[in-house]
Amino acid sequence: MTLHSYQFDRESAPHRNAGSLSAHAEGAHSEGVFFDTIVSNNWNIGDNPNGGYLAASSLRAMAELAGQPDPLSVTTHFLRPGSGGEAAEIRARLLRPGRRSTTVAAELHQGGKQRVQMVGAFGDLGDAPDDQPLTLEPVALPDPENCVDRRSLEQGIDLPILERLDVRIDPQWAIAGASERAEVSGWIRFGD
């Protein structure tokens, strides 16, 4: 499957600003590389874009600048809510280039205000030794068809994001306030 074939790929794509410096140009460390994007309101929870979606464009810009595909560690600070349906600028810069990992910072700005600040280390997991697999045991859940479709549950807020995601909740956690534990389990996948 080619990149940008899914809704998420298309709606989180950063586009290098024509005035940007080359990723490896002199001064790219201090001045940075600028990307433009449109923050879609299709990923909103209420009036605000989902945080993971809002961070995705910056993460993709950071990976491009790093020249290494895989985020190994990322710290994200949400300074204020983003705005769906509006343009954004991403300012990314190399902090420390390296052969095995590269550290990159990015800021997402909308309406003249910084919304998100990120720092990440990128590498290539394809270079990881095969003798150390990265696996976790899956949580015990009913099959997706035996779980409750999130759209049928009490929302309490407009969730446009559910037009982009198929979310199935484990029936034991499906009724809000029915449990003494603040826990939810289920399945989630892109709608397309």
C-alpha positions as CSV (number, residue, x, y, z in Angstrom):
1,M,0.0,0.0,0.0
2,T,1.4,3.4,-0.9
3,L,1.7,6.3,1.5
4,H,-1.3,8.7,1.6
5,S,-3.7,5.9,0.6
6,Y,-5.6,6.1,3.9
7,Q,-7.6,9.0,5.4
8,F,-5.2,9.3,8.4
9,D,-2.2,9.5,6.0
10,R,-3.9,12.2,3.9
11,E,-5.2,14.2,6.8
12,S,-2.0,14.2,8.8
13,A,0.4,14.9,5.9
14,P,3.0,17.7,6.5
15,H,4.2,19.5,3.4
16,R,7.7,21.1,3.4
17,N,7.4,24.8,3.1
18,A,9.1,26.0,-0.1
19,G,11.1,28.5,1.9
20,S,12.6,25.8,4.2
21,L,16.2,25.0,4.5
22,S,17.3,21.6,3.3
23,A,17.2,19.0,6.1
24,H,21.0,18.8,6.1
25,A,21.8,22.4,5.1
26,E,24.1,24.6,7.0
27,G,22.1,26.2,9.8
28,A,19.3,23.6,9.8
29,H,20.2,22.8,13.4
30,S,19.4,26.3,14.7
31,E,16.9,27.7,12.2
32,G,14.9,24.6,11.4
33,V,12.7,23.3,8.6
34,F,9.2,24.5,8.2
35,F,6.2,22.4,7.1
36,D,2.6,23.4,6.4
37,T,-0.4,21.2,7.2
38,I,-4.2,21.5,7.6
39,V,-5.6,20.1,10.9
40,S,-8.7,18.3,9.9
41,N,-11.8,18.6,12.1
42,N,-12.7,14.9,11.2
43,W,-10.5,13.8,14.1
44,N,-12.2,16.0,16.7
45,I,-13.4,15.1,20.1
46,G,-15.9,17.8,20.7
47,D,-14.4,21.0,19.4
48,N,-10.8,19.9,19.6
49,P,-8.6,17.5,17.5
50,N,-7.6,14.3,19.2
51,G,-4.1,14.8,20.7
52,G,-2.6,11.8,18.9
53,Y,-3.9,13.1,15.6
54,L,-2.7,16.6,16.4
55,A,0.8,15.3,17.1
56,A,0.9,13.1,14.0
57,S,1.8,15.7,11.4
58,S,4.7,17.0,13.6
59,L,5.8,13.4,14.2
60,R,5.9,12.8,10.4
61,A,7.8,16.0,9.8
62,M,10.3,15.0,12.5
63,A,10.9,11.6,10.9
64,E,11.5,13.2,7.6
65,L,14.0,15.6,9.0
66,A,15.7,12.8,11.0
67,G,16.1,10.7,7.9
68,Q,15.2,7.7,10.1
69,P,11.7,6.2,10.0
70,D,10.9,5.0,13.5
71,P,10.2,7.1,16.6
72,L,12.1,5.4,19.5
73,S,11.1,7.9,22.2
74,V,8.8,10.9,21.9
75,T,7.8,13.5,24.5
76,T,4.8,15.7,23.6
77,H,3.5,18.7,25.5
78,F,0.1,20.0,24.6
79,L,0.3,23.7,25.4
80,R,-3.2,24.6,24.2
81,P,-5.9,22.9,22.2
82,G,-5.5,22.8,18.4
83,S,-8.2,23.9,16.0
84,G,-9.7,21.5,13.5
85,G,-10.4,22.8,10.0
86,E,-7.5,25.3,10.1
87,A,-4.0,25.6,8.7
88,A,-0.9,24.9,10.9
89,E,2.8,25.4,10.6
90,I,5.3,22.9,12.0
91,R,8.8,24.1,12.9
92,A,11.2,21.2,13.1
93,R,14.9,21.2,13.8
94,L,17.7,18.7,14.3
95,L,19.0,18.7,17.9
96,R,21.5,15.9,17.5
97,P,22.1,13.9,14.4
98,G,23.5,10.4,14.7
99,R,24.0,7.1,12.9
100,R,21.8,4.9,15.2
101,S,19.5,7.6,16.5
102,T,18.8,11.3,15.7
103,T,17.1,13.7,18.1
104,V,14.6,16.2,16.6
105,A,12.4,18.9,18.1
106,A,9.1,20.2,16.6
107,E,6.5,22.9,17.4
108,L,3.1,23.1,15.9
109,H,1.6,26.6,15.6
110,Q,-1.9,27.7,14.7
111,G,-3.3,31.3,14.7
112,G,0.1,32.7,15.8
113,K,0.2,30.5,18.9
114,Q,2.2,27.5,19.7
115,R,-0.1,24.5,20.4
116,V,2.3,21.5,20.6
117,Q,6.0,21.0,21.6
118,M,7.7,17.7,20.8
119,V,11.1,16.2,21.2
120,G,11.9,12.7,19.8
121,A,14.6,10.3,19.1
122,F,14.4,8.4,15.8
123,G,16.1,5.4,14.5
124,D,15.4,2.4,12.3
125,L,13.9,-0.6,14.0
126,G,14.8,-2.7,10.9
127,D,18.4,-2.4,12.3
128,A,17.4,-4.0,15.6
129,P,18.9,-7.4,16.4
130,D,16.5,-10.2,15.5
131,D,17.2,-12.0,18.8
132,Q,15.4,-9.3,20.8
133,P,11.8,-9.2,19.5
134,L,9.6,-6.4,20.6
135,T,6.4,-8.1,21.7
136,L,3.7,-7.8,24.4
137,E,1.1,-10.3,25.4
138,P,-2.3,-9.2,24.2
139,V,-5.0,-8.2,26.7
140,A,-7.7,-10.8,27.0
141,L,-10.7,-9.4,25.1
142,P,-13.9,-10.7,23.4
143,D,-13.7,-10.8,19.6
144,P,-14.5,-7.4,18.1
145,E,-17.9,-8.6,16.8
146,N,-18.8,-9.4,20.5
147,C,-17.9,-6.0,21.7
148,V,-20.0,-2.8,21.8
149,D,-19.7,-0.3,18.9
150,R,-18.7,3.0,20.6
151,R,-21.1,5.0,18.4
152,S,-24.0,3.2,20.1
153,L,-22.9,4.3,23.6
154,E,-23.7,7.4,25.6
155,Q,-21.4,10.1,24.2
156,G,-22.0,13.2,26.2
157,I,-20.0,15.1,23.5
158,D,-19.9,15.2,19.7
159,L,-17.3,12.7,18.4
160,P,-16.5,13.3,14.7
161,I,-13.5,11.0,15.2
162,L,-15.8,8.0,15.3
163,E,-16.4,8.6,11.5
164,R,-12.7,7.8,11.1
165,L,-12.2,5.1,13.7
166,D,-14.0,1.8,14.4
167,V,-14.0,1.5,18.2
168,R,-15.4,-1.6,19.9
169,I,-15.6,-1.6,23.7
170,D,-15.4,-4.7,25.9
171,P,-19.0,-5.1,27.2
172,Q,-17.9,-5.2,30.8
173,W,-16.6,-1.6,30.4
174,A,-19.2,-0.3,28.0
175,I,-21.6,1.5,30.5
176,A,-20.2,4.8,31.8
177,G,-19.9,4.8,35.6
178,A,-20.9,1.1,35.9
179,S,-17.4,0.1,37.2
180,E,-15.5,1.1,40.3
181,R,-12.3,1.2,38.2
182,A,-11.4,3.9,35.7
183,E,-10.6,1.4,33.0
184,V,-11.8,0.7,29.5
185,S,-10.7,-2.1,27.1
186,G,-11.5,-2.7,23.5
187,W,-10.5,-2.8,19.9
188,I,-9.7,0.2,17.7
189,R,-8.9,0.4,14.0
190,F,-9.0,2.9,11.2
191,G,-12.5,3.0,9.6
192,D,-11.0,2.6,6.1
